[in-house]
Amino acid sequence: MMSSKLDDFNFGLRRQIFFPLLGDGIFTQEGASWKHSRDLLRPQFAKQQYRDMDIFRPHVDNLLDHIHANEGEIDLQPLFFNLTLDTTTELLFGKSVDSLKEAENSRGAKFANEFDVAQNYVIQRFRLLDLYWLIGGRKFQRSCAAVHEFVDGIIEERSQKPEEDTAKNDRYLFFDAIAKDPKHSSDRKALRAQLVNMLLAGRDTTACLLSWTFFLLAQHPHVLAKLKAEITSVVGSRTEIDRQDINKMTYLAKILKETLRLYPSVPVNTRTARRTTFLPTGGGPDGTSPVLIRKGENVAFCVYSMHRRKDLYGEDAEEFRPERWDEDLPEYTKTWGYLPFSGGPRICLGRK
């Protein structure tokens, strides 16, 4: 479905479900338009574009200030969503909404709230599938309109900025790179759609990963202690780190990989057959025979369940154990048995 038979399947109703918020962006596109977006966006995720860690420091400082200002137990998850919203908007637009820093009634905080509302409605629509149209009232429409208006305002602001001012900023900006594409330079709606799609991807996936990672570290103090020791050995007494430091933290990489195994950002996915086709295996009494899929039929696959298969990850597949990635796991876990970023041509562009 995701590779050799990619053209036999499409998103079905997903485009209609997501379109009010995401518009005609890479997550709702198929065929030639998707290929154009993929080719346009892929270079923007090159590692050298984001080698500078300075962009993250003020936002992490805002997060720590927020935590230190509150006593007792703190729910980190909403703070992580604010953190990733702040960093993603700065990476995309060159200007952060500063939702961790601004007052609740500020423009940035209002945008963050409307974005949350719109996303929650989209999730409900996805769960209903064929009945998605039952979810789409005025509140949903207002939130989508508010998100679009905010991004349109940034597009207008960036477009009005003199070229010499832009040239003075030697930091890479995602917006400037995308806006140079002929299709997006002449079509503000298309530009806005791609930016909203990237905002959704950059914010939610990272915030979910951070939330689950800290949750698991709190439950496994021995893993946390080992991670602290690795950080100390790499960074020493320095208070700032760079990307080279992170690349040396191999145990951290295993922790993140194990977290994504247990809690993938997209635990369930679906496709719809655009023509009568078949899956090569999965049928018959032993699961090795082909499975007939008729045109129009939906196929769901659960990454969450596959990542917990004992035949792939051992008898302790349900447990959080980063060290398993040092072991001799089945070859399948290096390909289609581990899909936190999907696979095939539509694999996540930001996986690295």
C-alpha positions in Angstrom: 0.0 0.0 0.0 2.8 2.4 0.7 5.4 1.2 -1.8 5.0 -1.2 -4.7 1.2 -0.8 -4.9 1.1 2.9 -3.9 -0.9 3.8 -7.1 -3.6 1.2 -6.3 -4.6 3.2 -3.2 -5.6 6.7 -2.3 -6.7 8.7 0.8 -10.4 8.2 0.2 -12.3 10.6 2.4 -9.2 11.9 4.1 -8.9 14.9 1.8 -12.5 16.0 2.6 -11.9 15.4 6.3 -8.8 17.5 6.6 -9.3 20.0 3.8 -11.1 22.8 5.9 -8.0 23.2 8.0 -5.1 22.0 5.8 -6.3 23.0 2.4 -4.5 21.8 -0.7 -1.2 20.9 1.0 1.2 18.0 0.9 -0.9 15.9 3.5 -4.1 16.1 1.4 -2.5 16.0 -2.1 -2.1 13.0 -4.3 -0.7 12.3 -7.8 1.2 15.0 -9.6 0.4 17.8 -7.1 1.8 15.7 -4.3 4.9 14.9 -6.2 5.5 18.6 -6.9 5.1 19.4 -3.2 7.4 16.5 -2.2 10.1 17.6 -4.6 9.7 21.2 -3.4 9.7 20.5 0.3 12.3 17.7 0.5 15.4 20.0 0.1 14.0 22.2 2.9 14.6 19.4 5.4 18.3 19.1 4.6 20.3 18.8 7.9 22.5 21.8 7.1 19.4 24.1 7.0 18.9 23.5 10.7 22.4 23.0 12.0 22.1 26.2 14.1 20.7 25.4 17.5 20.4 29.0 18.6 16.8 29.3 17.4 15.7 26.8 20.1 17.5 28.3 23.1 15.1 31.2 23.9 12.1 29.0 23.6 13.6 26.3 25.9 14.4 29.1 28.3 10.8 30.3 28.2 9.7 26.7 29.0 12.0 26.5 32.0 10.9 29.9 33.2 7.3 28.7 33.0 8.1 25.6 35.0 10.1 27.4 37.6 7.3 29.9 38.1 4.8 27.2 39.1 5.0 25.1 42.3 3.9 21.6 42.7 3.0 19.1 40.0 3.2 20.4 36.4 1.5 18.9 33.3 4.3 19.1 30.8 2.3 18.0 27.8 0.5 21.3 27.0 3.8 23.1 27.6 5.5 20.9 25.1 2.8 21.7 22.5 3.4 25.4 23.2 7.2 24.9 22.9 7.0 23.2 19.5 4.5 25.7 18.3 6.9 28.5 19.2 9.9 26.8 17.5 8.0 25.7 14.5 6.5 29.1 13.8 10.0 30.7 14.0 11.5 28.1 11.7 8.7 28.5 9.2 8.0 32.2 9.4 11.1 33.8 11.0 8.8 35.0 13.8 7.6 32.9 16.7 4.1 33.3 18.2 5.8 33.0 21.6 2.8 31.2 23.1 4.9 30.3 26.2 5.8 33.9 26.8 2.8 35.9 25.7 -0.3 36.7 27.8 -3.4 34.5 27.3 -5.2 37.1 25.3 -2.3 37.9 23.0 -2.4 37.3 19.2 0.0 34.4 19.4 -1.9 32.7 22.3 -5.2 33.1 20.5 -3.8 31.5 17.4 -2.5 28.6 19.5 -5.9 28.1 21.0 -7.7 28.3 17.6 -5.2 25.9 16.1 -5.9 23.4 19.0 -9.7 23.7 18.5 -9.5 23.2 14.8 -7.2 20.1 15.2 -9.5 18.5 17.8 -12.4 18.9 15.3 -10.3 17.3 12.5 -9.5 14.3 14.8 -13.2 13.8 15.6 -14.0 14.0 11.8 -11.3 11.3 11.1 -12.8 9.0 13.7 -16.2 9.2 12.1 -14.9 8.5 8.5 -18.0 8.2 6.3 -19.9 10.4 8.8 -17.2 13.1 9.0 -19.7 15.7 7.7 -21.5 15.5 11.1 -18.6 17.4 12.6 -18.2 20.8 11.0 -20.2 23.4 12.7 -19.6 27.1 13.1 -17.0 26.8 15.9 -14.8 24.5 13.6 -15.2 26.9 10.7 -14.3 29.9 12.8 -11.2 28.2 14.2 -10.1 27.2 10.7 -10.7 30.7 9.4 -8.7 32.2 12.4 -5.7 29.9 11.6 -5.8 30.9 7.9 -6.2 34.6 8.8 -3.1 34.4 11.1 -1.0 32.7 8.4 -2.2 35.0 5.7 -1.2 37.9 7.9 2.4 36.6 8.2 2.5 36.0 4.4 1.5 39.6 3.8 4.0 40.8 6.4 6.8 38.8 4.8 5.8 39.8 1.3 5.9 43.5 2.2 9.4 43.2 3.7 12.0 44.8 1.5 14.3 42.4 -0.2 17.4 44.1 1.3 16.0 43.5 4.8 15.5 39.8 4.0 19.0 39.6 2.6 20.4 40.9 5.9 19.0 37.9 7.7 21.4 35.2 6.9 19.4 32.6 8.9 17.5 30.0 6.7 13.7 30.6 6.6 11.4 27.9 5.4 8.9 30.6 4.2 11.3 32.3 1.9 12.4 29.1 0.3 8.8 27.9 -0.4 7.6 31.4 -1.5 10.2 31.4 -4.4 8.4 28.4 -6.0 6.4 29.8 -9.0 3.2 28.0 -8.0 3.3 29.4 -4.4 4.5 32.9 -5.3 1.5 33.5 -7.5 -1.1 31.6 -5.3 -1.4 32.8 -1.7 -3.8 30.0 -0.8 -1.4 27.3 -2.0 1.4 28.9 0.0 -0.8 29.2 3.1 -1.8 25.5 2.8 1.8 24.3 2.7 2.7 26.4 5.7 -0.3 25.1 7.7 0.6 21.5 6.7 4.2 22.0 7.9 3.0 23.7 11.1 0.8 20.8 11.9 3.6 18.3 11.2 6.4 20.2 13.0 4.4 20.9 16.1 2.4 17.8 16.9 4.8 15.0 16.2 7.6 16.6 18.2 5.4 17.5 21.1 4.0 14.0 21.3 7.5 12.5 21.2 8.6 14.9 24.0 5.5 14.1 26.1 5.9 10.3 25.8 9.7 10.4 26.3 9.5 12.3 29.6 6.6 10.1 30.7 8.7 7.0 30.1 11.9 8.5 31.7 9.9 9.3 34.8 8.8 5.7 35.0 12.3 4.3 34.4 14.8 6.2 36.6 17.7 3.9 35.6 17.3 4.9 32.0 17.2 8.6 33.1 20.3 8.1 35.1 22.1 6.5 32.2 21.0 9.4 29.9 22.3 12.0 32.4 25.6 10.2 32.5 25.9 10.3 28.7 25.0 14.0 28.5 27.6 14.8 31.2 30.2 12.8 29.3 29.5 14.7 26.0 28.8 18.2 27.3 30.9 18.3 30.5 30.5 21.7 32.3 29.4 23.6 29.2 25.9 25.2 29.4 25.3 25.2 25.7 25.2 22.4 23.2 25.3 22.1 19.4 24.2 19.6 16.9 27.6 17.8 17.0 27.0 17.1 20.7 23.6 15.7 20.0 25.0 13.4 17.3 27.4 11.9 19.9 24.5 11.0 22.3 23.8 7.5 21.0 21.8 6.4 24.0 19.5 9.4 23.6 18.9 8.3 20.0 18.0 4.8 21.3 15.6 6.3 23.9 13.8 8.3 21.2 13.7 5.3 18.9 12.2 3.1 21.6 9.7 5.8 22.5 8.6 6.1 18.9 8.3 2.3 18.8 5.9 2.2 21.7 4.1 5.4 21.0 4.3 6.3 17.3 3.0 9.7 16.4 0.5 8.2 13.9 -0.6 4.9 15.5 -3.2 4.0 12.9 -3.4 4.8 9.2 -5.8 4.1 6.4 -6.0 3.8 2.6 -8.8 3.3 0.1 -8.5 1.0 -2.9 -8.8 3.1 -6.1 -9.0 -0.1 -8.2 -9.5 -3.8 -7.4 -6.1 -5.1 -6.2 -4.6 -7.4 -3.6 -2.2 -7.5 -0.8 0.6 -10.1 -1.3 0.2 -11.7 2.2 -2.1 -11.7 5.2 -4.8 -14.1 3.9 -5.4 -17.8 4.4 -5.1 -19.9 7.5 -1.4 -19.1 8.0 -1.5 -15.5 6.8 0.8 -16.1 3.8 -1.8 -16.0 1.0 -2.8 -12.9 -0.9 -5.8 -10.8 0.2 -8.3 -9.4 -2.3 -9.1 -5.7 -1.9 -12.0 -4.5 -4.0 -12.3 -1.0 -5.4 -13.6 1.4 -2.8 -12.8 -0.8 0.2 -10.9 0.7 3.1 -7.7 -0.9 4.6 -6.5 0.1 8.0 -3.1 -0.7 9.4 -2.1 -0.3 13.0 1.6 0.7 13.5 1.0 0.8 17.3 0.2 -3.0 17.3 2.9 -3.9 14.8 5.6 -2.2 16.9 4.6 -4.4 19.9 4.8 -7.7 18.0 6.8 -10.3 20.1 8.0 -12.0 16.9 9.8 -8.8 16.0 10.8 -7.2 19.3 11.0 -10.1 21.7 8.9 -11.3 24.6 9.3 -7.9 26.3 8.0 -6.0 23.3 5.5 -4.2 25.5 8.3 -2.8 27.7 10.4 0.3 27.4 14.0 -0.9 27.0 16.2 1.3 24.8 19.0 -1.3 24.9 17.0 -3.6 22.6 18.3 -1.5 19.7 21.8 -2.8 20.5 20.5 -6.4 19.9 20.3 -8.5 16.8 16.7 -7.8 15.9 15.0 -9.4 12.9 15.9 -7.7 9.6 12.2 -6.7 9.1 12.5 -4.2 12.0 14.9 -2.2 9.9 12.3 -1.9 7.1 8.6 -2.4 7.3 8.5 -3.6 10.9 9.3 -0.1 12.3 7.2 2.7 10.8 7.1 5.7 13.1 7.6 7.9 10.0 5.5 5.8 7.6 7.4 4.3 4.6 7.8 4.3 0.9 7.6 7.4 -1.3 5.4 9.2 1.3 7.8 8.7 4.2 8.0 11.6 6.5 10.4 14.3 5.1 11.3 15.5 8.6 12.3 12.1 10.0 15.9 13.1 10.6 
